[in-house]
Amino acid sequence: MYLIIIFLCGVGNFAMHKAMLESDHPLIAEARGSFRKALGPYGSYILEFFMLAAALIFANMGMISSVIFYAVYTVANCAAAFILFSNKH
């Protein structure tokens, strides 16, 4: 059950991540430029994938804390996306 919850949260995180990266918000454009310099064009996706993979590995080991952490991370991403998209001018 833990794996299913984290997987579904991961799908949501990747969808929000892609939507935010494709927005024309200046804050996201600046952050995207910094990530490209440091990690290449897909660096933020790679970091997102490693977060998901680590959460899935720890959940497979039976650690409920990984589910709680990843759920809180998903809620934080959702709040950030909501603030970003509700404040467009």
PDB file as gemmi writes it, atoms N, CA and C in Angstrom:
CRYST1    1.000    1.000    1.000  90.00  90.00  90.00 P 1                      
ATOM      1  N   MET A   1       0.820  -1.195   0.000  1.00  0.00           N  
ATOM      2  CA  MET A   1       0.000   0.000   0.000  1.00  0.00           C  
ATOM      3  C   MET A   1       0.866   1.262   0.000  1.00  0.00           C  
ATOM      4  N   TYR A   2       1.997   1.216   0.754  1.00  0.00           N  
ATOM      5  CA  TYR A   2       2.890   2.368   0.800  1.00  0.00           C  
ATOM      6  C   TYR A   2       3.415   2.721  -0.590  1.00  0.00           C  
ATOM      7  N   LEU A   3       3.761   1.694  -1.351  1.00  0.00           N  
ATOM      8  CA  LEU A   3       4.321   1.931  -2.685  1.00  0.00           C  
ATOM      9  C   LEU A   3       3.307   2.588  -3.604  1.00  0.00           C  
ATOM     10  N   ILE A   4       2.058   2.171  -3.500  1.00  0.00           N  
ATOM     11  CA  ILE A   4       1.012   2.758  -4.352  1.00  0.00           C  
ATOM     12  C   ILE A   4       0.802   4.226  -4.009  1.00  0.00           C  
ATOM     13  N   ILE A   5       0.780   4.543  -2.733  1.00  0.00           N  
ATOM     14  CA  ILE A   5       0.594   5.938  -2.312  1.00  0.00           C  
ATOM     15  C   ILE A   5       1.739   6.802  -2.819  1.00  0.00           C  
ATOM     16  N   ILE A   6       2.960   6.334  -2.636  1.00  0.00           N  
ATOM     17  CA  ILE A   6       4.117   7.124  -3.083  1.00  0.00           C  
ATOM     18  C   ILE A   6       4.141   7.231  -4.603  1.00  0.00           C  
ATOM     19  N   PHE A   7       3.798   6.153  -5.299  1.00  0.00           N  
ATOM     20  CA  PHE A   7       3.784   6.209  -6.765  1.00  0.00           C  
ATOM     21  C   PHE A   7       2.772   7.240  -7.256  1.00  0.00           C  
ATOM     22  N   LEU A   8       1.578   7.255  -6.684  1.00  0.00           N  
ATOM     23  CA  LEU A   8       0.556   8.219  -7.102  1.00  0.00           C  
ATOM     24  C   LEU A   8       0.976   9.649  -6.770  1.00  0.00           C  
ATOM     25  N   CYS A   9       1.597   9.831  -5.611  1.00  0.00           N  
ATOM     26  CA  CYS A   9       2.126  11.154  -5.278  1.00  0.00           C  
ATOM     27  C   CYS A   9       3.224  11.553  -6.268  1.00  0.00           C  
ATOM     28  N   GLY A  10       4.047  10.592  -6.675  1.00  0.00           N  
ATOM     29  CA  GLY A  10       5.115  10.860  -7.628  1.00  0.00           C  
ATOM     30  C   GLY A  10       4.588  11.286  -8.988  1.00  0.00           C  
ATOM     31  N   VAL A  11       3.516  10.648  -9.434  1.00  0.00           N  
ATOM     32  CA  VAL A  11       2.896  11.055 -10.701  1.00  0.00           C  
ATOM     33  C   VAL A  11       2.413  12.500 -10.603  1.00  0.00           C  
ATOM     34  N   GLY A  12       1.786  12.831  -9.485  1.00  0.00           N  
ATOM     35  CA  GLY A  12       1.337  14.209  -9.278  1.00  0.00           C  
ATOM     36  C   GLY A  12       2.493  15.189  -9.218  1.00  0.00           C  
ATOM     37  N   ASN A  13       3.567  14.800  -8.540  1.00  0.00           N  
ATOM     38  CA  ASN A  13       4.738  15.678  -8.444  1.00  0.00           C  
ATOM     39  C   ASN A  13       5.354  15.944  -9.810  1.00  0.00           C  
ATOM     40  N   PHE A  14       5.476  14.901 -10.629  1.00  0.00           N  
ATOM     41  CA  PHE A  14       6.039  15.106 -11.964  1.00  0.00           C  
ATOM     42  C   PHE A  14       5.123  15.979 -12.821  1.00  0.00           C  
ATOM     43  N   ALA A  15       3.816  15.824 -12.688  1.00  0.00           N  
ATOM     44  CA  ALA A  15       2.880  16.654 -13.460  1.00  0.00           C  
ATOM     45  C   ALA A  15       2.980  18.119 -13.029  1.00  0.00           C  
ATOM     46  N   MET A  16       3.030  18.353 -11.713  1.00  0.00           N  
ATOM     47  CA  MET A  16       3.172  19.738 -11.231  1.00  0.00           C  
ATOM     48  C   MET A  16       4.525  20.314 -11.620  1.00  0.00           C  
ATOM     49  N   HIS A  17       5.555  19.495 -11.552  1.00  0.00           N  
ATOM     50  CA  HIS A  17       6.906  19.934 -11.910  1.00  0.00           C  
ATOM     51  C   HIS A  17       6.957  20.377 -13.374  1.00  0.00           C  
ATOM     52  N   LYS A  18       6.373  19.564 -14.238  1.00  0.00           N  
ATOM     53  CA  LYS A  18       6.369  19.899 -15.660  1.00  0.00           C  
ATOM     54  C   LYS A  18       5.558  21.169 -15.919  1.00  0.00           C  
ATOM     55  N   ALA A  19       4.407  21.293 -15.269  1.00  0.00           N  
ATOM     56  CA  ALA A  19       3.573  22.482 -15.464  1.00  0.00           C  
ATOM     57  C   ALA A  19       4.293  23.743 -15.003  1.00  0.00           C  
ATOM     58  N   MET A  20       4.992  23.649 -13.889  1.00  0.00           N  
ATOM     59  CA  MET A  20       5.716  24.823 -13.403  1.00  0.00           C  
ATOM     60  C   MET A  20       6.896  25.166 -14.305  1.00  0.00           C  
ATOM     61  N   LEU A  21       7.614  24.155 -14.794  1.00  0.00           N  
ATOM     62  CA  LEU A  21       8.746  24.440 -15.676  1.00  0.00           C  
ATOM     63  C   LEU A  21       8.298  25.032 -17.008  1.00  0.00           C  
ATOM     64  N   GLU A  22       7.134  24.666 -17.478  1.00  0.00           N  
ATOM     65  CA  GLU A  22       6.645  25.188 -18.753  1.00  0.00           C  
ATOM     66  C   GLU A  22       5.944  26.531 -18.614  1.00  0.00           C  
ATOM     67  N   SER A  23       5.750  26.999 -17.386  1.00  0.00           N  
ATOM     68  CA  SER A  23       5.142  28.312 -17.205  1.00  0.00           C  
ATOM     69  C   SER A  23       6.183  29.380 -17.549  1.00  0.00           C  
ATOM     70  N   ASP A  24       5.707  30.562 -17.796  1.00  0.00           N  
ATOM     71  CA  ASP A  24       6.610  31.668 -18.131  1.00  0.00           C  
ATOM     72  C   ASP A  24       6.868  32.572 -16.933  1.00  0.00           C  
ATOM     73  N   HIS A  25       6.756  32.028 -15.754  1.00  0.00           N  
ATOM     74  CA  HIS A  25       6.972  32.824 -14.544  1.00  0.00           C  
ATOM     75  C   HIS A  25       8.455  33.153 -14.416  1.00  0.00           C  
ATOM     76  N   PRO A  26       8.794  34.410 -14.095  1.00  0.00           N  
ATOM     77  CA  PRO A  26      10.208  34.799 -14.029  1.00  0.00           C  
ATOM     78  C   PRO A  26      11.011  34.048 -12.962  1.00  0.00           C  
ATOM     79  N   LEU A  27      10.401  33.729 -11.837  1.00  0.00           N  
ATOM     80  CA  LEU A  27      11.104  32.999 -10.789  1.00  0.00           C  
ATOM     81  C   LEU A  27      11.490  31.602 -11.263  1.00  0.00           C  
ATOM     82  N   ILE A  28      10.591  30.946 -11.968  1.00  0.00           N  
ATOM     83  CA  ILE A  28      10.868  29.608 -12.486  1.00  0.00           C  
ATOM     84  C   ILE A  28      11.923  29.680 -13.588  1.00  0.00           C  
ATOM     85  N   ALA A  29      11.846  30.696 -14.437  1.00  0.00           N  
ATOM     86  CA  ALA A  29      12.839  30.845 -15.504  1.00  0.00           C  
ATOM     87  C   ALA A  29      14.242  31.034 -14.927  1.00  0.00           C  
ATOM     88  N   GLU A  30      14.347  31.802 -13.843  1.00  0.00           N  
ATOM     89  CA  GLU A  30      15.651  32.009 -13.209  1.00  0.00           C  
ATOM     90  C   GLU A  30      16.175  30.711 -12.584  1.00  0.00           C  
ATOM     91  N   ALA A  31      15.297  29.986 -11.898  1.00  0.00           N  
ATOM     92  CA  ALA A  31      15.709  28.721 -11.278  1.00  0.00           C  
ATOM     93  C   ALA A  31      16.081  27.694 -12.342  1.00  0.00           C  
ATOM     94  N   ARG A  32      15.330  27.664 -13.432  1.00  0.00           N  
ATOM     95  CA  ARG A  32      15.618  26.726 -14.517  1.00  0.00           C  
ATOM     96  C   ARG A  32      16.990  27.009 -15.106  1.00  0.00           C  
ATOM     97  N   GLY A  33      17.344  28.283 -15.229  1.00  0.00           N  
ATOM     98  CA  GLY A  33      18.664  28.644 -15.745  1.00  0.00           C  
ATOM     99  C   GLY A  33      19.778  28.178 -14.821  1.00  0.00           C  
ATOM    100  N   SER A  34      19.564  28.299 -13.514  1.00  0.00           N  
ATOM    101  CA  SER A  34      20.574  27.851 -12.548  1.00  0.00           C  
ATOM    102  C   SER A  34      20.762  26.340 -12.603  1.00  0.00           C  
ATOM    103  N   PHE A  35      19.648  25.607 -12.722  1.00  0.00           N  
ATOM    104  CA  PHE A  35      19.749  24.150 -12.796  1.00  0.00           C  
ATOM    105  C   PHE A  35      20.429  23.715 -14.081  1.00  0.00           C  
ATOM    106  N   ARG A  36      20.173  24.411 -15.173  1.00  0.00           N  
ATOM    107  CA  ARG A  36      20.811  24.032 -16.436  1.00  0.00           C  
ATOM    108  C   ARG A  36      22.313  24.206 -16.378  1.00  0.00           C  
ATOM    109  N   LYS A  37      22.756  25.257 -15.710  1.00  0.00           N  
ATOM    110  CA  LYS A  37      24.198  25.468 -15.592  1.00  0.00           C  
ATOM    111  C   LYS A  37      24.841  24.376 -14.758  1.00  0.00           C  
ATOM    112  N   ALA A  38      24.168  23.972 -13.692  1.00  0.00           N  
ATOM    113  CA  ALA A  38      24.759  23.016 -12.755  1.00  0.00           C  
ATOM    114  C   ALA A  38      24.544  21.559 -13.162  1.00  0.00           C  
ATOM    115  N   LEU A  39      23.348  21.218 -13.636  1.00  0.00           N  
ATOM    116  CA  LEU A  39      23.005  19.813 -13.852  1.00  0.00           C  
ATOM    117  C   LEU A  39      22.560  19.458 -15.269  1.00  0.00           C  
ATOM    118  N   GLY A  40      22.573  20.404 -16.154  1.00  0.00           N  
ATOM    119  CA  GLY A  40      22.133  20.121 -17.514  1.00  0.00           C  
ATOM    120  C   GLY A  40      20.648  20.420 -17.698  1.00  0.00           C  
ATOM    121  N   PRO A  41      20.145  20.215 -18.903  1.00  0.00           N  
ATOM    122  CA  PRO A  41      18.768  20.632 -19.204  1.00  0.00           C  
ATOM    123  C   PRO A  41      17.692  19.845 -18.455  1.00  0.00           C  
ATOM    124  N   TYR A  42      17.990  18.640 -18.023  1.00  0.00           N  
ATOM    125  CA  TYR A  42      16.991  17.828 -17.332  1.00  0.00           C  
ATOM    126  C   TYR A  42      17.362  17.581 -15.872  1.00  0.00           C  
ATOM    127  N   GLY A  43      18.166  18.446 -15.307  1.00  0.00           N  
ATOM    128  CA  GLY A  43      18.646  18.269 -13.947  1.00  0.00           C  
ATOM    129  C   GLY A  43      17.548  18.251 -12.907  1.00  0.00           C  
ATOM    130  N   SER A  44      16.562  19.116 -13.043  1.00  0.00           N  
ATOM    131  CA  SER A  44      15.493  19.148 -12.045  1.00  0.00           C  
ATOM    132  C   SER A  44      14.627  17.886 -12.123  1.00  0.00           C  
ATOM    133  N   TYR A  45      14.450  17.354 -13.331  1.00  0.00           N  
ATOM    134  CA  TYR A  45      13.713  16.093 -13.459  1.00  0.00           C  
ATOM    135  C   TYR A  45      14.495  14.932 -12.838  1.00  0.00           C  
ATOM    136  N   ILE A  46      15.808  14.960 -12.978  1.00  0.00           N  
ATOM    137  CA  ILE A  46      16.643  13.912 -12.400  1.00  0.00           C  
ATOM    138  C   ILE A  46      16.556  13.949 -10.877  1.00  0.00           C  
ATOM    139  N   LEU A  47      16.606  15.160 -10.297  1.00  0.00           N  
ATOM    140  CA  LEU A  47      16.467  15.279  -8.849  1.00  0.00           C  
ATOM    141  C   LEU A  47      15.092  14.801  -8.386  1.00  0.00           C  
ATOM    142  N   GLU A  48      14.061  15.150  -9.125  1.00  0.00           N  
ATOM    143  CA  GLU A  48      12.700  14.701  -8.792  1.00  0.00           C  
ATOM    144  C   GLU A  48      12.609  13.171  -8.852  1.00  0.00           C  
ATOM    145  N   PHE A  49      13.244  12.582  -9.853  1.00  0.00           N  
ATOM    146  CA  PHE A  49      13.235  11.128  -9.971  1.00  0.00           C  
ATOM    147  C   PHE A  49      13.962  10.466  -8.805  1.00  0.00           C  
ATOM    148  N   PHE A  50      15.118  11.020  -8.412  1.00  0.00           N  
ATOM    149  CA  PHE A  50      15.855  10.439  -7.293  1.00  0.00           C  
ATOM    150  C   PHE A  50      15.087  10.551  -5.982  1.00  0.00           C  
ATOM    151  N   MET A  51      14.346  11.636  -5.807  1.00  0.00           N  
ATOM    152  CA  MET A  51      13.494  11.757  -4.613  1.00  0.00           C  
ATOM    153  C   MET A  51      12.438  10.661  -4.611  1.00  0.00           C  
ATOM    154  N   LEU A  52      11.809  10.441  -5.767  1.00  0.00           N  
ATOM    155  CA  LEU A  52      10.787   9.403  -5.877  1.00  0.00           C  
ATOM    156  C   LEU A  52      11.386   8.016  -5.665  1.00  0.00           C  
ATOM    157  N   ALA A  53      12.518   7.752  -6.289  1.00  0.00           N  
ATOM    158  CA  ALA A  53      13.152   6.437  -6.150  1.00  0.00           C  
ATOM    159  C   ALA A  53      13.554   6.161  -4.700  1.00  0.00           C  
ATOM    160  N   ALA A  54      14.102   7.155  -4.028  1.00  0.00           N  
ATOM    161  CA  ALA A  54      14.489   6.972  -2.630  1.00  0.00           C  
ATOM    162  C   ALA A  54      13.266   6.709  -1.761  1.00  0.00           C  
ATOM    163  N   ALA A  55      12.198   7.449  -1.985  1.00  0.00           N  
ATOM    164  CA  ALA A  55      10.979   7.235  -1.203  1.00  0.00           C  
ATOM    165  C   ALA A  55      10.414   5.837  -1.452  1.00  0.00           C  
ATOM    166  N   LEU A  56      10.442   5.382  -2.706  1.00  0.00           N  
ATOM    167  CA  LEU A  56       9.946   4.038  -3.013  1.00  0.00           C  
ATOM    168  C   LEU A  56      10.824   2.960  -2.367  1.00  0.00           C  
ATOM    169  N   ILE A  57      12.117   3.143  -2.378  1.00  0.00           N  
ATOM    170  CA  ILE A  57      13.027   2.169  -1.769  1.00  0.00           C  
ATOM    171  C   ILE A  57      12.783   2.084  -0.261  1.00  0.00           C  
ATOM    172  N   PHE A  58      12.687   3.242   0.389  1.00  0.00           N  
ATOM    173  CA  PHE A  58      12.465   3.238   1.832  1.00  0.00           C  
ATOM    174  C   PHE A  58      11.081   2.689   2.182  1.00  0.00           C  
ATOM    175  N   ALA A  59      10.079   2.981   1.352  1.00  0.00           N  
ATOM    176  CA  ALA A  59       8.740   2.438   1.602  1.00  0.00           C  
ATOM    177  C   ALA A  59       8.736   0.926   1.428  1.00  0.00           C  
ATOM    178  N   ASN A  60       9.501   0.433   0.484  1.00  0.00           N  
ATOM    179  CA  ASN A  60       9.606  -1.012   0.282  1.00  0.00           C  
ATOM    180  C   ASN A  60      10.252  -1.693   1.479  1.00  0.00           C  
ATOM    181  N   MET A  61      11.073  -0.960   2.206  1.00  0.00           N  
ATOM    182  CA  MET A  61      11.692  -1.486   3.418  1.00  0.00           C  
ATOM    183  C   MET A  61      10.739  -1.396   4.613  1.00  0.00           C  
ATOM    184  N   GLY A  62       9.556  -0.827   4.404  1.00  0.00           N  
ATOM    185  CA  GLY A  62       8.553  -0.738   5.464  1.00  0.00           C  
ATOM    186  C   GLY A  62       8.626   0.512   6.312  1.00  0.00           C  
ATOM    187  N   MET A  63       9.324   1.521   5.835  1.00  0.00           N  
ATOM    188  CA  MET A  63       9.465   2.755   6.618  1.00  0.00           C  
ATOM    189  C   MET A  63       8.287   3.690   6.341  1.00  0.00           C  
ATOM    190  N   ILE A  64       7.389   3.800   7.303  1.00  0.00           N  
ATOM    191  CA  ILE A  64       6.225   4.681   7.164  1.00  0.00           C  
ATOM    192  C   ILE A  64       6.649   6.145   7.079  1.00  0.00           C  
ATOM    193  N   SER A  65       7.811   6.471   7.655  1.00  0.00           N  
ATOM    194  CA  SER A  65       8.281   7.854   7.607  1.00  0.00           C  
ATOM    195  C   SER A  65       8.524   8.322   6.175  1.00  0.00           C  
ATOM    196  N   SER A  66       8.896   7.419   5.282  1.00  0.00           N  
ATOM    197  CA  SER A  66       9.099   7.819   3.884  1.00  0.00           C  
ATOM    198  C   SER A  66       7.779   8.210   3.236  1.00  0.00           C  
ATOM    199  N   VAL A  67       6.704   7.515   3.588  1.00  0.00           N  
ATOM    200  CA  VAL A  67       5.386   7.858   3.048  1.00  0.00           C  
ATOM    201  C   VAL A  67       4.953   9.221   3.575  1.00  0.00           C  
ATOM    202  N   ILE A  68       5.155   9.442   4.867  1.00  0.00           N  
ATOM    203  CA  ILE A  68       4.777  10.726   5.459  1.00  0.00           C  
ATOM    204  C   ILE A  68       5.597  11.854   4.843  1.00  0.00           C  
ATOM    205  N   PHE A  69       6.912  11.650   4.738  1.00  0.00           N  
ATOM    206  CA  PHE A  69       7.777  12.677   4.149  1.00  0.00           C  
ATOM    207  C   PHE A  69       7.367  12.991   2.715  1.00  0.00           C  
ATOM    208  N   TYR A  70       7.143  11.962   1.910  1.00  0.00           N  
ATOM    209  CA  TYR A  70       6.833  12.198   0.502  1.00  0.00           C  
ATOM    210  C   TYR A  70       5.442  12.815   0.351  1.00  0.00           C  
ATOM    211  N   ALA A  71       4.518  12.478   1.234  1.00  0.00           N  
ATOM    212  CA  ALA A  71       3.192  13.105   1.194  1.00  0.00           C  
ATOM    213  C   ALA A  71       3.292  14.591   1.548  1.00  0.00           C  
ATOM    214  N   VAL A  72       4.100  14.918   2.546  1.00  0.00           N  
ATOM    215  CA  VAL A  72       4.306  16.323   2.904  1.00  0.00           C  
ATOM    216  C   VAL A  72       5.001  17.064   1.756  1.00  0.00           C  
ATOM    217  N   TYR A  73       5.963  16.426   1.138  1.00  0.00           N  
ATOM    218  CA  TYR A  73       6.658  17.002  -0.029  1.00  0.00           C  
ATOM    219  C   TYR A  73       5.669  17.266  -1.168  1.00  0.00           C  
ATOM    220  N   THR A  74       4.747  16.343  -1.392  1.00  0.00           N  
ATOM    221  CA  THR A  74       3.743  16.515  -2.439  1.00  0.00           C  
ATOM    222  C   THR A  74       2.804  17.674  -2.123  1.00  0.00           C  
ATOM    223  N   VAL A  75       2.384  17.777  -0.875  1.00  0.00           N  
ATOM    224  CA  VAL A  75       1.511  18.880  -0.463  1.00  0.00           C  
ATOM    225  C   VAL A  75       2.243  20.212  -0.628  1.00  0.00           C  
ATOM    226  N   ALA A  76       3.528  20.263  -0.293  1.00  0.00           N  
ATOM    227  CA  ALA A  76       4.314  21.488  -0.473  1.00  0.00           C  
ATOM    228  C   ALA A  76       4.431  21.850  -1.952  1.00  0.00           C  
ATOM    229  N   ASN A  77       4.657  20.866  -2.816  1.00  0.00           N  
ATOM    230  CA  ASN A  77       4.701  21.124  -4.257  1.00  0.00           C  
ATOM    231  C   ASN A  77       3.362  21.625  -4.768  1.00  0.00           C  
ATOM    232  N   CYS A  78       2.292  21.029  -4.261  1.00  0.00           N  
ATOM    233  CA  CYS A  78       0.945  21.440  -4.675  1.00  0.00           C  
ATOM    234  C   CYS A  78       0.679  22.885  -4.243  1.00  0.00           C  
ATOM    235  N   ALA A  79       1.072  23.232  -3.028  1.00  0.00           N  
ATOM    236  CA  ALA A  79       0.894  24.600  -2.548  1.00  0.00           C  
ATOM    237  C   ALA A  79       1.715  25.584  -3.385  1.00  0.00           C  
ATOM    238  N   ALA A  80       2.939  25.216  -3.716  1.00  0.00           N  
ATOM    239  CA  ALA A  80       3.782  26.088  -4.536  1.00  0.00           C  
ATOM    240  C   ALA A  80       3.186  26.274  -5.927  1.00  0.00           C  
ATOM    241  N   ALA A  81       2.696  25.200  -6.514  1.00  0.00           N  
ATOM    242  CA  ALA A  81       2.072  25.307  -7.837  1.00  0.00           C  
ATOM    243  C   ALA A  81       0.808  26.156  -7.778  1.00  0.00           C  
ATOM    244  N   PHE A  82       0.019  25.977  -6.735  1.00  0.00           N  
ATOM    245  CA  PHE A  82      -1.200  26.769  -6.582  1.00  0.00           C  
ATOM    246  C   PHE A  82      -0.873  28.248  -6.462  1.00  0.00           C  
ATOM    247  N   ILE A  83       0.115  28.581  -5.628  1.00  0.00           N  
ATOM    248  CA  ILE A  83       0.505  29.985  -5.461  1.00  0.00           C  
ATOM    249  C   ILE A  83       1.045  30.544  -6.766  1.00  0.00           C  
ATOM    250  N   LEU A  84       1.857  29.776  -7.453  1.00  0.00           N  
ATOM    251  CA  LEU A  84       2.444  30.240  -8.711  1.00  0.00           C  
ATOM    252  C   LEU A  84       1.374  30.522  -9.757  1.00  0.00           C  
ATOM    253  N   PHE A  85       0.417  29.622  -9.903  1.00  0.00           N  
ATOM    254  CA  PHE A  85      -0.575  29.766 -10.964  1.00  0.00           C  
ATOM    255  C   PHE A  85      -1.746  30.655 -10.585  1.00  0.00           C  
ATOM    256  N   SER A  86      -1.997  30.864  -9.300  1.00  0.00           N  
ATOM    257  CA  SER A  86      -3.100  31.741  -8.905  1.00  0.00           C  
ATOM    258  C   SER A  86      -2.681  33.199  -8.870  1.00  0.00           C  
ATOM    259  N   ASN A  87      -1.388  33.480  -8.952  1.00  0.00           N  
ATOM    260  CA  ASN A  87      -0.883  34.828  -8.861  1.00  0.00           C  
ATOM    261  C   ASN A  87      -0.419  35.369 -10.207  1.00  0.00           C  
ATOM    262  N   LYS A  88      -0.966  34.860 -11.295  1.00  0.00           N  
ATOM    263  CA  LYS A  88      -0.572  35.354 -12.620  1.00  0.00           C  
ATOM    264  C   LYS A  88      -1.255  36.694 -12.909  1.00  0.00           C  
ATOM    265  N   HIS A  89      -0.515  37.571 -13.539  1.00  0.00           N  
ATOM    266  CA  HIS A  89      -1.061  38.878 -13.909  1.00  0.00           C  
ATOM    267  C   HIS A  89      -1.215  38.973 -15.388  1.00  0.00           C  
TER     268      HIS A  89                                                      
END                                                                             
